[in-house]
Amino acid sequence: MVTPIPNPGRSSSPMIVFPAVALVAVLALYIARPQAVVEVSLGDFLLVTVALGGGAAWMAGRAVAKGWNPFLQVFIYAALVTCAVRFCHFALFNGTLFALDHFLLELVVLFAIATLGFRTVRKQQMTQRYGWIYENAGPFAWRMRRDGPASKA
């Protein structure tokens, strides 16, 4: 018996669900316990983690997808960006360099952003390069064309 391959372009893909859930969870944690998310100040967190680190993570995710590299590299680059972000917190704002809880939280945030960057490029690649098979299904998803070769088989 042959098991069907799941559609990687679906809107319920883990590459879409995980970042959304992770970012909402971090926001909920901030509402419940702000000191668990923000080490020094909210401005510091927004500037260094979200703006600078998030921008670098987004670009790293896009770069991995543009090279058609495996998704595992997104996690590796997100971890490297997280190390740089932790150092910026330490050097610029007197944060703790080796704070495991803040490192893991920032890794989750930056990995989620990098995953979304990866997914936007992968959707664009699949719909442009394989336009006779796939069509857009939202900002992060694609689907089989209704008039494509699979529907005629």
C-alpha positions in Angstrom: 0.0 0.0 0.0 1.4 3.4 -1.0 0.8 6.2 1.4 0.1 9.6 -0.2 2.7 12.3 0.3 1.3 15.2 2.3 0.9 18.4 0.4 3.8 20.6 1.7 2.1 23.8 0.3 -1.0 23.5 2.4 -2.1 26.3 4.7 -2.0 24.0 7.7 1.7 23.1 7.1 3.9 23.1 10.3 6.0 25.8 8.6 3.0 28.1 8.9 1.4 26.8 12.1 4.5 26.8 14.3 5.5 30.4 13.7 2.0 31.6 14.3 1.6 29.6 17.5 5.1 30.5 18.7 4.6 34.2 18.2 1.2 34.2 19.9 2.6 32.2 22.8 5.5 34.7 23.3 2.9 37.6 23.2 0.8 35.8 25.8 3.8 35.1 28.0 4.7 38.8 27.8 1.2 39.8 28.9 1.2 37.3 31.7 4.9 37.7 32.9 6.7 40.6 31.1 10.0 39.9 32.9 10.1 36.4 31.4 10.3 37.9 27.9 12.0 41.3 28.4 15.3 41.2 30.2 16.3 44.9 30.3 13.5 47.0 28.7 10.8 46.6 26.1 12.5 49.1 23.8 15.7 47.0 23.9 13.8 43.8 23.1 11.9 45.4 20.2 15.0 47.1 18.7 17.5 44.3 19.1 15.4 41.1 19.0 12.5 42.0 16.8 13.8 44.7 14.5 17.5 43.8 14.0 17.5 40.1 14.9 14.1 39.5 13.2 15.3 41.3 10.0 18.5 39.2 10.0 16.5 36.0 10.7 14.0 36.9 7.9 16.8 37.4 5.4 18.6 34.2 6.6 15.4 32.2 6.0 15.0 33.7 2.5 18.6 33.0 1.7 18.2 29.3 2.6 15.1 29.0 0.5 16.7 30.9 -2.5 19.5 28.3 -2.5 17.1 25.4 -2.4 18.9 24.3 0.7 17.2 22.0 3.4 15.0 23.6 6.0 17.4 22.4 8.8 19.7 25.2 7.8 17.0 27.7 8.8 17.3 26.5 12.4 21.1 26.7 12.3 21.1 30.2 11.0 18.4 31.2 13.5 20.6 29.9 16.3 23.6 31.9 15.0 21.5 35.1 14.8 20.2 34.4 18.3 23.8 34.3 19.6 24.5 37.7 17.9 21.3 39.1 19.4 22.3 37.9 22.9 25.7 39.5 22.5 24.1 42.8 21.5 21.8 42.7 24.6 24.9 42.1 26.7 27.2 44.6 25.1 24.8 47.5 24.5 22.2 47.2 27.3 24.0 45.4 30.1 21.9 42.2 29.7 23.1 38.8 30.7 25.2 37.1 28.1 24.5 33.5 29.1 20.8 33.7 30.1 19.4 30.3 28.9 15.8 31.3 29.3 16.1 34.4 27.3 18.3 32.7 24.7 15.6 30.0 24.2 12.8 32.5 24.0 14.7 34.6 21.4 15.6 31.5 19.5 11.9 30.6 19.3 11.0 34.1 18.1 13.9 34.3 15.5 13.3 30.8 14.3 9.6 31.6 13.7 10.5 34.8 11.8 13.2 32.9 9.8 10.6 30.1 9.0 8.2 32.7 7.6 10.9 34.2 5.5 11.8 30.8 4.2 8.2 30.0 3.5 7.5 33.2 1.5 10.4 32.5 -0.9 9.5 28.8 -1.2 5.9 29.7 -2.1 7.1 32.1 -4.7 9.5 29.5 -6.1 6.9 26.8 -6.3 4.3 29.1 -8.0 6.7 30.8 -10.4 8.9 27.9 -11.5 6.2 25.3 -11.4 3.3 27.5 -12.4 1.8 24.8 -14.6 1.3 22.6 -11.5 0.9 25.1 -8.6 -1.0 28.3 -7.9 -1.0 30.7 -5.0 -3.1 29.9 -2.0 -2.3 32.8 0.3 0.9 34.6 1.4 2.6 31.4 2.6 0.8 28.5 0.8 0.4 27.0 -2.6 -1.9 24.4 -4.0 -2.3 22.2 -7.1 -3.8 24.0 -10.0 -7.4 23.2 -10.7 -6.7 23.1 -14.4 -3.2 21.6 -14.0 -1.9 18.2 -15.2 -2.9 16.4 -12.0 -6.6 17.3 -12.5 -6.6 15.8 -16.0 -5.1 12.5 -14.9 
